[in-house]
Amino acid sequence: MEETVKKPISSNEIQSISPKIIKKILNLNHPNVLKIHHLYWDDADQQFFSESECCNLFSLNELISESKISLPIVNSIIPEVLHGLDYLHKQGLVHSDLKLSNILVHNVDQKLIFKIGDLFTVKNDPSPFKTNGGYYTPEITSPEVYLFHSISSKADIWSLGVMLYILFTGQYPFGERRKIAIKDIQDNIKNHKIIGPSLNHILSPYDNFISLCLTSDQEKRPNATDLLEMITE
């Protein structure tokens, strides 16, 4: 019998998602996207819960806090996350909060499988997006979201670039809330001002890959399919 995980979901979170999106989330089925089996209300706890498949190594964020990530693992993370994103985007969805803590890791016979989790941040592609009073992660948000208050699948690609930059440098490219003001982070992103280590300090060809993900103009930023074709050539 498959092991599952029960996770509380706040009423505010549920109310912010349309029934159509919830139905799409429950119908998602891909090896690199966390499978959510059920969403239900528990009368005893007076709380919504989701029941999802279990990933036995928790999140990528926790994995890197325990040990340095090797290149072979990075070489697995990139295509698997891209396959998951490509699937989501082809369903007309954008994750909107792709980050290390939302990449879940499952160990099957000593093989690590990476899955995109925290799916209740999913939105239609494209969608309006509030950064004033709304829930979001400032450090990973793409420039067009700040400039035009709209989010699309290209924003997930930007967030992937930020995530990979952190894997290689241990720092956020445009700053983090623990060290500078959110407005400064936003300005750095809008102006493409990297205050962390230069991309030149990142091993080739990963530097170029990250640079493509962090293309300021979303029209010129590659999509998940483009990037998958690039790494399989």
The 8 nearest C-alpha neighbors of each residue, nearest first, counted from 0:
[[1, 2, 3, 52, 53, 4, 51, 36],
 [2, 0, 3, 52, 53, 51, 4, 54],
 [1, 3, 53, 0, 52, 4, 51, 54],
 [4, 2, 52, 53, 51, 1, 50, 5],
 [3, 5, 51, 50, 53, 52, 6, 2],
 [4, 6, 50, 49, 48, 51, 3, 7],
 [5, 7, 49, 48, 4, 8, 50, 51],
 [8, 6, 48, 47, 49, 9, 46, 5],
 [9, 7, 47, 48, 6, 10, 12, 49],
 [10, 8, 12, 11, 13, 47, 7, 46],
 [9, 11, 13, 12, 14, 8, 47, 46],
 [12, 10, 14, 9, 13, 15, 8, 16],
 [11, 13, 9, 15, 10, 14, 8, 16],
 [12, 14, 10, 15, 11, 16, 9, 8],
 [15, 13, 11, 16, 12, 10, 17, 9],
 [14, 16, 12, 13, 11, 17, 10, 119],
 [17, 15, 14, 13, 20, 18, 21, 12],
 [16, 18, 20, 19, 21, 15, 14, 13],
 [19, 17, 21, 20, 22, 16, 23, 13],
 [20, 18, 22, 17, 21, 23, 16, 24],
 [21, 19, 23, 17, 22, 18, 24, 16],
 [22, 20, 18, 24, 23, 19, 25, 17],
 [21, 23, 19, 25, 20, 24, 18, 26],
 [22, 24, 20, 26, 21, 25, 19, 27],
 [25, 23, 21, 27, 26, 22, 20, 118],
 [24, 26, 22, 23, 27, 35, 21, 36],
 [27, 25, 23, 24, 22, 28, 35, 36],
 [28, 26, 24, 25, 23, 29, 34, 32],
 [27, 29, 26, 34, 30, 32, 33, 25],
 [28, 30, 32, 31, 27, 83, 86, 34],
 [31, 29, 32, 28, 114, 33, 83, 34],
 [32, 30, 114, 83, 29, 113, 79, 115],
 [33, 31, 115, 114, 29, 83, 30, 34],
 [34, 32, 116, 114, 115, 35, 31, 52],
 [33, 35, 52, 51, 36, 32, 28, 27],
 [36, 34, 51, 25, 37, 50, 33, 52],
 [35, 37, 51, 50, 34, 25, 38, 52],
 [38, 36, 50, 49, 35, 39, 25, 51],
 [37, 39, 49, 48, 50, 47, 36, 40],
 [38, 40, 48, 47, 37, 49, 41, 50],
 [39, 41, 47, 46, 48, 42, 45, 38],
 [42, 40, 46, 44, 43, 45, 47, 39],
 [43, 41, 45, 44, 40, 46, 47, 39],
 [42, 44, 41, 45, 46, 40, 47, 48],
 [43, 45, 46, 41, 42, 47, 40, 48],
 [46, 44, 42, 41, 43, 40, 47, 48],
 [45, 47, 44, 41, 40, 48, 7, 42],
 [48, 46, 40, 8, 39, 7, 41, 9],
 [49, 47, 7, 8, 6, 39, 38, 40],
 [48, 50, 38, 6, 37, 5, 51, 7],
 [49, 51, 5, 37, 4, 36, 35, 3],
 [52, 50, 35, 4, 36, 3, 34, 49],
 [51, 53, 3, 34, 4, 2, 35, 54],
 [52, 54, 3, 4, 2, 55, 51, 105],
 [55, 53, 105, 104, 56, 57, 103, 52],
 [54, 56, 105, 57, 53, 106, 104, 103],
 [57, 55, 104, 105, 54, 58, 106, 103],
 [56, 58, 103, 104, 55, 54, 61, 59],
 [59, 57, 103, 60, 61, 100, 102, 104],
 [58, 60, 62, 99, 61, 102, 103, 100],
 [59, 61, 99, 100, 58, 62, 63, 64],
 [62, 60, 64, 58, 59, 63, 65, 57],
 [61, 63, 59, 60, 64, 65, 58, 66],
 [64, 62, 66, 65, 60, 61, 67, 68],
 [65, 63, 61, 62, 66, 60, 67, 59],
 [64, 66, 63, 62, 61, 67, 60, 68],
 [67, 65, 63, 64, 68, 62, 61, 69],
 [66, 68, 63, 69, 65, 64, 62, 166],
 [67, 69, 63, 66, 72, 70, 73, 166],
 [68, 70, 72, 71, 67, 73, 74, 66],
 [69, 71, 73, 72, 74, 68, 75, 167],
 [72, 70, 74, 73, 69, 75, 68, 76],
 [71, 73, 75, 74, 70, 69, 76, 68],
 [74, 72, 70, 76, 75, 71, 77, 69],
 [73, 75, 71, 72, 76, 77, 70, 78],
 [76, 74, 72, 73, 77, 78, 79, 71],
 [75, 77, 73, 79, 74, 78, 80, 72],
 [76, 78, 80, 79, 75, 74, 81, 73],
 [79, 77, 81, 80, 76, 82, 75, 227],
 [78, 80, 82, 81, 76, 77, 31, 75],
 [79, 81, 83, 82, 77, 78, 76, 84],
 [82, 80, 78, 84, 83, 79, 223, 85],
 [83, 81, 85, 79, 80, 84, 78, 86],
 [82, 84, 31, 80, 86, 81, 85, 32],
 [85, 83, 81, 87, 86, 82, 88, 80],
 [84, 86, 82, 223, 88, 83, 87, 81],
 [85, 87, 83, 89, 84, 88, 82, 90],
 [88, 86, 84, 90, 92, 89, 85, 83],
 [87, 89, 92, 91, 85, 90, 86, 84],
 [88, 90, 86, 91, 87, 85, 92, 84],
 [89, 91, 87, 88, 92, 86, 23, 27],
 [92, 90, 88, 89, 124, 123, 87, 93],
 [91, 93, 123, 124, 88, 87, 90, 122],
 [92, 94, 152, 122, 124, 95, 121, 88],
 [93, 95, 121, 96, 120, 97, 122, 155],
 [96, 94, 93, 97, 155, 120, 121, 154],
 [97, 95, 94, 98, 120, 136, 135, 155],
 [96, 98, 158, 95, 101, 155, 94, 159],
 [99, 97, 101, 100, 162, 96, 102, 158],
 [98, 100, 60, 59, 101, 102, 162, 58],
 [99, 101, 60, 58, 98, 102, 59, 103],
 [102, 100, 116, 98, 99, 117, 103, 115],
 [103, 101, 115, 99, 59, 58, 114, 100],
 [102, 104, 58, 114, 57, 113, 59, 101],
 [103, 105, 113, 56, 58, 57, 112, 54],
 [104, 106, 54, 112, 55, 56, 111, 107],
 [105, 107, 111, 110, 109, 112, 108, 55],
 [106, 108, 110, 109, 105, 111, 112, 55],
 [107, 109, 110, 106, 111, 105, 112, 55],
 [110, 108, 107, 106, 111, 105, 112, 56],
 [111, 109, 107, 106, 108, 112, 105, 113],
 [112, 110, 106, 105, 107, 104, 109, 113],
 [111, 113, 105, 104, 106, 110, 114, 31],
 [114, 112, 104, 103, 31, 79, 76, 102],
 [113, 115, 31, 32, 103, 33, 102, 116],
 [114, 116, 32, 102, 33, 31, 101, 103],
 [115, 117, 101, 33, 118, 102, 114, 103],
 [118, 116, 119, 101, 120, 115, 33, 96],
 [117, 119, 120, 116, 121, 94, 24, 115],
 [118, 120, 121, 117, 12, 16, 24, 21],
 [119, 121, 118, 94, 95, 96, 117, 122],
 [122, 120, 94, 119, 118, 93, 95, 92],
 [123, 121, 93, 92, 124, 94, 120, 126],
 [122, 124, 92, 125, 126, 91, 93, 121],
 [125, 123, 92, 151, 91, 93, 126, 152],
 [124, 126, 151, 123, 150, 149, 127, 152],
 [127, 125, 150, 123, 149, 124, 128, 122],
 [128, 126, 149, 148, 150, 129, 125, 144],
 [127, 129, 149, 148, 150, 126, 130, 144],
 [130, 128, 133, 131, 148, 127, 132, 149],
 [131, 129, 133, 132, 128, 135, 145, 134],
 [132, 130, 129, 133, 134, 128, 135, 148],
 [131, 133, 130, 134, 129, 135, 128, 136],
 [134, 132, 129, 130, 131, 135, 128, 136],
 [135, 133, 132, 136, 130, 129, 131, 120],
 [134, 136, 137, 133, 130, 96, 140, 95],
 [135, 137, 138, 139, 140, 96, 134, 98],
 [138, 136, 140, 139, 135, 181, 185, 184],
 [137, 139, 136, 140, 175, 184, 174, 173],
 [140, 138, 158, 137, 136, 161, 141, 98],
 [139, 141, 137, 138, 136, 158, 142, 144],
 [140, 142, 154, 144, 143, 157, 139, 188],
 [143, 141, 189, 145, 144, 188, 146, 215],
 [144, 142, 146, 145, 147, 141, 149, 148],
 [145, 143, 148, 149, 142, 147, 146, 150],
 [144, 146, 142, 143, 148, 147, 141, 130],
 [145, 147, 143, 144, 148, 142, 189, 149],
 [146, 148, 149, 144, 143, 145, 150, 142],
 [149, 147, 144, 128, 145, 127, 129, 146],
 [148, 150, 127, 128, 144, 147, 126, 151],
 [149, 151, 126, 125, 144, 128, 127, 154],
 [152, 150, 125, 124, 153, 154, 93, 126],
 [151, 153, 93, 154, 155, 88, 124, 156],
 [152, 154, 156, 151, 155, 217, 222, 157],
 [153, 155, 157, 152, 156, 141, 151, 150],
 [156, 154, 158, 153, 157, 152, 95, 159],
 [155, 157, 159, 153, 154, 158, 212, 160],
 [156, 158, 212, 154, 160, 213, 159, 155],
 [159, 157, 155, 161, 139, 160, 156, 97],
 [160, 158, 156, 162, 157, 161, 155, 163],
 [159, 161, 212, 209, 157, 163, 158, 162],
 [162, 160, 158, 164, 159, 163, 139, 165],
 [161, 163, 159, 165, 160, 164, 98, 158],
 [164, 162, 166, 160, 165, 161, 159, 167],
 [163, 165, 161, 167, 162, 166, 168, 160],
 [166, 164, 169, 170, 168, 162, 163, 167],
 [167, 165, 163, 164, 169, 168, 162, 68],
 [166, 168, 164, 165, 169, 163, 201, 170],
 [169, 167, 165, 170, 166, 164, 196, 201],
 [168, 170, 165, 166, 167, 171, 164, 195],
 [171, 169, 165, 168, 172, 195, 164, 174],
 [170, 172, 174, 173, 165, 175, 195, 161],
 [173, 171, 195, 193, 174, 194, 170, 161],
 [174, 172, 193, 194, 187, 171, 184, 188],
 [175, 173, 171, 184, 172, 194, 179, 138],
 [174, 176, 177, 178, 138, 179, 171, 184],
 [177, 175, 178, 179, 180, 181, 174, 138],
 [176, 178, 175, 179, 180, 174, 181, 138],
 [177, 179, 176, 175, 180, 174, 181, 184],
 [180, 178, 176, 175, 177, 181, 183, 174],
 [179, 181, 183, 182, 176, 184, 178, 175],
 [180, 182, 184, 183, 176, 185, 179, 137],
 [183, 181, 185, 180, 184, 186, 179, 187],
 [184, 182, 186, 180, 181, 185, 187, 179],
 [185, 183, 181, 187, 182, 186, 174, 173],
 [184, 186, 182, 188, 183, 187, 189, 181],
 [187, 185, 183, 189, 188, 184, 190, 182],
 [188, 186, 192, 184, 190, 185, 189, 191],
 [187, 189, 191, 185, 190, 186, 142, 173],
 [188, 190, 142, 186, 187, 191, 185, 145],
 [189, 191, 187, 192, 188, 186, 142, 215],
 [192, 190, 188, 189, 187, 193, 215, 173],
 [191, 193, 187, 190, 194, 188, 173, 189],
 [192, 194, 173, 172, 195, 191, 187, 197],
 [195, 193, 173, 172, 192, 174, 196, 197],
 [194, 196, 172, 193, 170, 171, 197, 173],
 [197, 195, 198, 200, 194, 168, 172, 193],
 [198, 196, 199, 200, 195, 193, 201, 194],
 [197, 199, 200, 201, 206, 196, 210, 209],
 [200, 198, 197, 201, 206, 202, 196, 203],
 [201, 199, 198, 197, 196, 202, 206, 168],
 [202, 200, 206, 198, 199, 203, 167, 205],
 [201, 203, 205, 206, 204, 200, 199, 167],
 [204, 202, 205, 206, 201, 207, 199, 208],
 [203, 205, 206, 207, 202, 208, 201, 209],
 [204, 206, 203, 208, 207, 202, 209, 201],
 [207, 205, 201, 209, 203, 204, 208, 198],
 [206, 208, 210, 205, 209, 204, 211, 203],
 [207, 209, 205, 211, 210, 206, 204, 212],
 [210, 208, 160, 212, 206, 211, 207, 205],
 [209, 211, 207, 213, 208, 212, 206, 214],
 [212, 210, 208, 214, 213, 209, 207, 220],
 [211, 213, 160, 157, 209, 210, 156, 214],
 [214, 212, 210, 157, 211, 160, 215, 209],
 [213, 215, 220, 211, 212, 216, 210, 217],
 [216, 214, 213, 217, 142, 191, 220, 189],
 [217, 215, 218, 219, 214, 220, 143, 142],
 [216, 218, 220, 219, 215, 153, 214, 143],
 [217, 219, 216, 220, 221, 153, 215, 214],
 [220, 218, 217, 216, 221, 214, 215, 211],
 [219, 221, 217, 214, 218, 216, 212, 211],
 [222, 220, 225, 219, 226, 223, 212, 211],
 [221, 223, 225, 224, 153, 226, 220, 156],
 [222, 224, 85, 226, 225, 81, 227, 84],
 [223, 225, 227, 226, 222, 85, 228, 81],
 [226, 224, 228, 222, 223, 227, 221, 229],
 [227, 225, 229, 223, 228, 224, 230, 222],
 [228, 226, 224, 229, 230, 225, 223, 231],
 [229, 227, 225, 231, 226, 230, 232, 224],
 [228, 230, 226, 227, 232, 231, 225, 224],
 [229, 231, 227, 228, 232, 226, 78, 225],
 [230, 232, 228, 229, 227, 226, 78, 225],
 [231, 229, 230, 228, 227, 226, 225, 224]]
